[in-house]
Amino acid sequence: MQTRNPLLDEFAKLTTGAMGLAQAAGEEAKTAFRAGTDRMAADLDLVRRDEFDALKAEIAALRAEVAALKSPAKTAKKPATGTSTAGSPPQDAAG
């Protein structure tokens, strides 16, 4: 048989209230800590991960473009010796 003990009922209510208060205090502490770390990160001028990934993708695309632009320059052959017109004097209209 169960008996209703008012002292135990009050103790149960008190501990339930204390647990709710402890949870609320924990959440408040977590929020305060997060705000402090966010402020510190802002002071350090750190970049967010999504901004970093976007910039990394842009740099990779630019490197690929530069490599593509450099590759035809490597495959282009030099003209044969003596085919340049820079060494010959310009001709007159009279001939």
Beta strands, then each sheet from edge to edge (+ up, - down):
end
